[in-house]
Amino acid sequence: MSQELTEWQNAVLGMTSGIIEVAALQPLNYWKNAAQQGLPLTLDPRYLYRGLGPNCVNMGSCTMLQFIFGGKIKNMITGGTPRALTIPEEMGAGLTAGMLSA
């Protein structure tokens, strides 16, 4: 699907999915860190979502780059011809996009 989208569309989808991921997992990250540090666990959103903004920027931009690179790589593999990628092609495109975004 990402090969059918423009760079802009891939960027928006990547940023959006990264932000959704962070918002959903932020409390779990807090609880993990609190447990490791011996701090009490809480449900107070002031603590659970502390640092949400910078975390969204970090993960959103990383995921955005992965989506952009993934779409570009898939287009390079297919030569711009709309076709389904084989499993090794999909895995190679995803692995390469992940490495480039790191």
Contact map, one row per residue, 1 for C-alpha under 8 A:
111110000000000000000000000000000000000000000000000000000000000000000000000000000000000000000000000000
111110000100000000000000000000000000000000000000000000000000000000100110010000000000000000000000000000
111111000000000000000000000000000000000000000000000000000000000000000111011000000100000000000000000000
111111000000000000000000000000000000000000000000000000000000000000000010000000000100000000000000000000
111111111100000000000000000000000000000000000000000000000000000000000010000000000000000000000000000000
001111111100000000000000000000000000000000000000000000000000000000000000000000000000000000000000000000
000011111110000000000000000000000000000000000000000000000000000000010011000000000000000000000000000000
000011111111000000000000000000000000000000000000000000000000000000000000000000000000000000000000000000
000011111111100000000000000000000000000000000000000000000000000000000000000000000000000000000000000000
010011111111110000000000000000000000000000000000000000000000000100110010000000000000000000000000000000
000000111111111000000000000000000000000000000000000000000000000110110000000000000000000000000000000000
000000011111111100000000000000000000000000000000000000000000000100000000000000000000000000000000000000
000000001111111110000000000000000000000000000000000000000000000100100000000000000000000000000000000000
000000000111111111000000000000000000000000000000000000000001101111110000000000000000000000000000000000
000000000011111111100000000000000000000000000000000000000011111100000000000000000000000000000000000000
000000000001111111110000000000000000000000000000000000000001000000000000000000000000000000000000000000
000000000000111111111000000000000000000000000000000000000001001000000000000000000000000000000000000000
000000000000011111111100000000000000000000000000000000010011111100000000000000000000000000000000000000
000000000000001111111110000000000000000000000000000000011011000000000000000000000000000000000000000000
000000000000000111111111000000000000000000000000000000000000000000000000000000000000000000000000000000
000000000000000011111111100000000000000000000000000000000000000000000000000000000000000000000000000000
000000000000000001111111110000000000000000000000000100110010000000000000000000000000000000000000000000
000000000000000000111111110000000000000000000000000100010000000000000000000000000000000000000000000000
000000000000000000011111111000000000000000000000000000000000000000000000000000000000000000000000000000
000000000000000000001111111110000000000000000000000000000000000000000000000000000000000000000000000000
000000000000000000000111111111000000000000000001100100000000000000000000000000000000000000000000000000
000000000000000000000001111111100000000000000001100000000000000000000000000000000000000000000000000000
000000000000000000000000111111110000000000000000000000000000000000000000000000000000000000000000000000
000000000000000000000000111111111000000000000000000000000000000000000000000000000000000000000000000000
000000000000000000000000011111111100000000000011100000000000000000000000000000000000000000000000000000
000000000000000000000000001111111110000011000001000000000000000000000000000000000000000000000000000000
000000000000000000000000000111111111000000000000000000000000000000000000000000000000000000000000000000
000000000000000000000000000011111111100000000000000000000000000000000000000000000000000000000000000000
000000000000000000000000000001111111111110000000000000000000000000000000000000000000000000000000000000
000000000000000000000000000000111111111110000000000000000000000000000000000000000000000000000000000000
000000000000000000000000000000011111111000000000000000000000000000000000000000000000000000000000000000
000000000000000000000000000000001111111000000000000000000000000000000000000000000000000000000000000000
000000000000000000000000000000000111111100000000000000000000000000000000000000000000000000000000000000
000000000000000000000000000000000111111110000000000000000000000000000000000000000000000000000000000000
000000000000000000000000000000000110011111000000000000000000000000000000000000000000000000000000000000
000000000000000000000000000000100110001111100000000000000000000000000000000000000000000000000000000000
000000000000000000000000000000100000000111110011000000000000000000000000000000000000000000000000000000
000000000000000000000000000000000000000011111011000000000000000000000000000000000000000000000000000000
000000000000000000000000000000000000000001111111000000000000000000000000000000000000000000000000000000
000000000000000000000000000000000000000000111111110000000000000000000000000000000000000000000000000000
000000000000000000000000000000000000000000011111110000000000000000000000000000000000000000000000000000
000000000000000000000000000001000000000001111111110000000000000000000000000000000000000000000000000000
000000000000000000000000011001100000000001111111110000000000000000000000000000000000000000000000000000
000000000000000000000000011001000000000000001111111100000000000000000000000000000000000000000000000000
000000000000000000000000000000000000000000001111111100000000000000000000000000000000000000000000000000
000000000000000000000000000000000000000000000000111111100000000000000000000000000000000000000000000000
000000000000000000000110010000000000000000000000111111110000000000000000000000000000000000000000000000
000000000000000000000000000000000000000000000000001111111000000000000000000000000000000000000000000000
000000000000000000000000000000000000000000000000001111111100000000000000000000000000000000000000000000
000000000000000000000100000000000000000000000000001111111110000000000000000000000000000000000000000000
000000000000000001100110000000000000000000000000000111111111000000000000000000000000000000000000000000
000000000000000000100000000000000000000000000000000011111111100000000000000000000000000000000000000000
000000000000000000000000000000000000000000000000000001111111110000000000000000000000000000000000000000
000000000000001001100100000000000000000000000000000000111111111000000000000000000000000000000000000000
000000000000011111100000000000000000000000000000000000011111111100000000000000000000000000000000000000
000000000000011001000000000000000000000000000000000000001111111110000000000000000000000000000000000000
000000000000001001000000000000000000000000000000000000000111111111000000000000000000000000000000000011
000000000000011011000000000000000000000000000000000000000011111111100000000000000000000000000000000010
000000000111111001000000000000000000000000000000000000000001111111110000000000000000000000000000000000
000000000010010000000000000000000000000000000000000000000000111111111000000000000000000000000000100010
000000000000010000000000000000000000000000000000000000000000011111111100000000000000000000000100110110
010000000110110000000000000000000000000000000000000000000000001111111110000000000000000000000000100000
000000100110010000000000000000000000000000000000000000000000000111111111000000000000000000000000000000
000000000000000000000000000000000000000000000000000000000000000011111111100000000000000000000000100110
011000000000000000000000000000000000000000000000000000000000000001111111110000000000000000001101100000
011110100100000000000000000000000000000000000000000000000000000000111111111000000000000000000000000000
001000100000000000000000000000000000000000000000000000000000000000011111111100000000000000000000000000
000000000000000000000000000000000000000000000000000000000000000000001111111110000000000000001000100000
011000000000000000000000000000000000000000000000000000000000000000000111111111000000100011001000000000
001000000000000000000000000000000000000000000000000000000000000000000011111111111000000000000000000000
000000000000000000000000000000000000000000000000000000000000000000000001111111110000000000000000000000
000000000000000000000000000000000000000000000000000000000000000000000000111111110000000010000000000000
000000000000000000000000000000000000000000000000000000000000000000000000011111111110100000000000000000
000000000000000000000000000000000000000000000000000000000000000000000000001111111000000000000000000000
000000000000000000000000000000000000000000000000000000000000000000000000001111111100000000000000000000
000000000000000000000000000000000000000000000000000000000000000000000000001001111110000000000000000000
001100000000000000000000000000000000000000000000000000000000000000000000000001011111000000000000000000
000000000000000000000000000000000000000000000000000000000000000000000000000001001111100000000000000000
000000000000000000000000000000000000000000000000000000000000000000000000000000000111110000000000000000
000000000000000000000000000000000000000000000000000000000000000000000000010001000011111011000000000000
000000000000000000000000000000000000000000000000000000000000000000000000000000000001111111000000000000
000000000000000000000000000000000000000000000000000000000000000000000000000000000000111111100000000000
000000000000000000000000000000000000000000000000000000000000000000000000000000000000011111110000000000
000000000000000000000000000000000000000000000000000000000000000000000000010010000000111111111000000000
000000000000000000000000000000000000000000000000000000000000000000000000010000000000111111111100000000
000000000000000000000000000000000000000000000000000000000000000000000000000000000000001111111110000000
000000000000000000000000000000000000000000000000000000000000000000000000000000000000000111111111000000
000000000000000000000000000000000000000000000000000000000000000000000100110000000000000011111111100000
000000000000000000000000000000000000000000000000000000000000000001000100000000000000000001111111110000
000000000000000000000000000000000000000000000000000000000000000000000000000000000000000000111111111000
000000000000000000000000000000000000000000000000000000000000000000000100000000000000000000011111111100
000000000000000000000000000000000000000000000000000000000000000011101100100000000000000000001111111110
000000000000000000000000000000000000000000000000000000000000000001000000000000000000000000000111111111
000000000000000000000000000000000000000000000000000000000000000000000000000000000000000000000011111111
000000000000000000000000000000000000000000000000000000000000000001001000000000000000000000000001111111
000000000000000000000000000000000000000000000000000000000000011011001000000000000000000000000000111111
000000000000000000000000000000000000000000000000000000000000010000000000000000000000000000000000011111
